[in-house]
Amino acid sequence: MRTATYFFIFLNLSLALFEEPAMYPLPFLATSVLEVLCLLVFLGRLTHFAKVTLHNVFWKDTKNICIMVAILLSLTDLAIYGVLRLYDVRSIRWSRIVRPIFLINFAESRQIRRAFRSIRNTLPEITYVFLLFMFSLLMFSLMALKLFGERNLQTAEGLPYFRNYLETVFDLYVLVTTANSPDVMMPAFDFSSWYVLFFIAFIIVNTYIFMSLFLAVVYNNYKKHLKVLPGGACD
């Protein structure tokens, strides 16, 4: 039963690869039949839980409620999407976002659920570091706007260089990952080689210091919330 449950959960999550818009599109009828089959299996598994569990215990378990709600939402969305297709009305399958609920809330997914709970408990504690990082990014973006925005510089594509604050924030955010390095700094460097000091300071503060600090806080807090029994098994 555990293997079958995991198989249909994997099949249900994999449907996103074949539903419009998709990498390998399949006819709507094929994907809808597979989804209904998965939902019927989940409903059967839930019914089995209800048969072997006390009535009061079953209905007090939020995991079972989440699964039932996810099944209902998926079927409703599928029906609405199918009707709209008959009338050539373009719509979006919004119920895709609830599919991971099946992976988390079934009894067989105990380890995944505990990992998810540890991540959820870690998020509030890393908020302060994230806010400090965003503050640093916004301040550097403001300095970049003041340094380069009034010099009428252009990128290699002929676009305005650091003249819009939101675009500046996005470009520097990408620079934290070094994905647009050194392209993002070349217009300023061509204007004056001294401007490279600004980007060096930005990379040192945000990429090397803040990202390392962020990773350390995430790791330490996640490890704190992830309880481990003797022998290395998760509690």
N, C-alpha and C positions, 0 to 999 in steps of 0.2 A: 504493500500500500504506500509506503514511503517513496519507493522508486517511482511508482505511477504518479503520485502527487507531484514530485519534482519534475517529472517529464512533462506533465500538462502545464505546470507553472512556466517551465522553460518555453514550451510551445506558445503559450499565451503572450509571454514577453517578446518572443521572436516575431510575432505577427507585425510588429511595427516596421520590420524590414520589408514587408510585402504589401502593406496598405498604403494608399495614396496619402501624401507623396512618399515614394519608396525607392530604395535602391534597386530592388528586383520586383516590380509591381506584378501582382496577381489579380485575377478578376475579383470583383467585390463579393460575388457569390461564394467563391472558394474561401476567402478569408473570413467571411461572416459565418459560414458553416463551421469552420475550425474554431472560431471564437465561441460559438454557441456550444460546441462539443466540450470545450474547456470549462465553460461556465456550468454545464450540466454535471461534469465530473466534480467540480468544486462544490456544487450544491449537494451532490450525492455524498461526498466526503463529510460535509457539514451535517447532513441528515444522519450519517453514521455516528458522528459525535453526539448528536442529540439522543440517539437510541441508547447509547452506553453511558450517558452522563445524567446525573440527577437534573430534573427540570429546573430547579432554582439555581443550581450551579451553572448550567448551560447559559441561561439568560443573563446571569450576572457577569459572565466573561466578556469583556469588551472585545477580545479578539474575534469571537464568533459574530458579534454585532457588526464589526468592521467588515468581515467577509460578506455577510448578508447585504450590507449597504453597497459594497463594491459590486456584487453580482447584480443588484437591482439597478444601479447606475449604469453599468455596462450594457445591460439589456435595453434599458430605456434609450441610451445614446445610440445603440445599434439600430433600434427600431426607427428613431427619428432620422438618423442618417440615411437609412434605406428609403424611407418615404420621400425625403428631400431629393434623393437621386432620381426617383421616378419622375419628379417634376423638373429635373435638370437645374436644381438649386444647389449651388456650391456651399458646402459646409465643412466643418472640422470635427474630427473624432476627439472630443475633449476628454472622453473617459479613459484615454490611454494613460493619463497620469495616475489613475487609481490602480493600475495593474500591479505595481510593486506591493500593494497591500496584501495580495495573495502570498507573495514570497515571504512576507514578514510575519503574518498572523496565523498561519497554520501551525499546528503543534509540532510538525516535523522540522520547522525552521527555528528551533529554540536557540541555536548558536547565532544565527543571523539576527534574531530579535534582540539578543543581548548585546551584540555588537552595535546594532542600531540604537539601543537605549544608551550605550556608553557614548556614542557620537552625540546624541541629543543632549545628554547631561554635560558634555564638554562645551557645546556651543556658547552657553551664557558666559562661561569663564574666559573664552578667547575673544569676547566682544571688545574688551578694553584695548587689547593689542591691535585688533582690527581697526578700531576707531582712531588710535594713534597713527597707524599706517595711513589711513585715509586723510587725516589731518596733514601729515607730512606731504602726501601726494598733492593735496589741494594747495598747500603753501608753495611748493616747488612749481606747480602749474601757474600760480599767480606771478611768481618771479619770472618764469619763462615768458609769460605774456608781456610783462613790462620790459624785459630785456630785448625781445625779438619782435614783438608785435608792431612797434613803431618804425622798424627799419625796412619795411616793404620787401622782406625776403620771400623767396619762392622755393618750393620743393623741386625735385628733378622733373616732376610731371607738370610743372608750371602752376601749381596750386598755391594759395596763400599759406605762409608758414607761421604758425603760432599766432594767429590773429583772432581766433575764436577760443574762448576759455574752455568750453566743453570739449572741443576737439583737442585742445592742448592737454586736458586731463586724460583723455583717452590715449593719446600718443605716448604720454609719459607712463601711463599704466601699462601699456604694451612694452615699453622700455624696461620696466621692472623685470619682465620675463626675458629680456635681451632679444626678443623676436625681431624687432626693427632696428637693432643696433648693427652698424653705426649709421645707417641711412638717415635716421631721424635727426642726427646731430650734424650731418654734413653741410646743410645750408648755412648754419651758424658758424661752423668751422671754416668754411670758405670765406665768410665775411671777415672773421677774425679768429685766429687760432687760440686766442685767450678764452674764448667762449667754451672751449672744451673743459675748462675747470668746473663750469656749472654742471655739465653732464657727469663728470667724474664724481663730484660731490653727491649728485643725485643717486648714482648707482651704488656708491659706498653706503649711503644712509639707508636707502630703500631696498636694494637688492641683497646686499651682504649683511646688513645689520637687522633690518626689520623682518626680512624673509626668514633669516635664521632664528630670530626671536620668536616669530610666529610659529615656525615648525616645532621649536622646543616647547612652547606653551601647549600646542595641540598634543604633542606626544606625551608630555608629562600628565596632562589632565585626562587624556584618554586612558593611559595606563592606570591612573588612580581609580577611574570608574570601572575599569574592566577587572572584575574580581577573578582571581585564579586560585583554584584548589591545589593542594599538594599533588605533585606529579604533573602539573602543567595543564590539567583539564580545566575548562571554563566552568564556573559555578552555574 
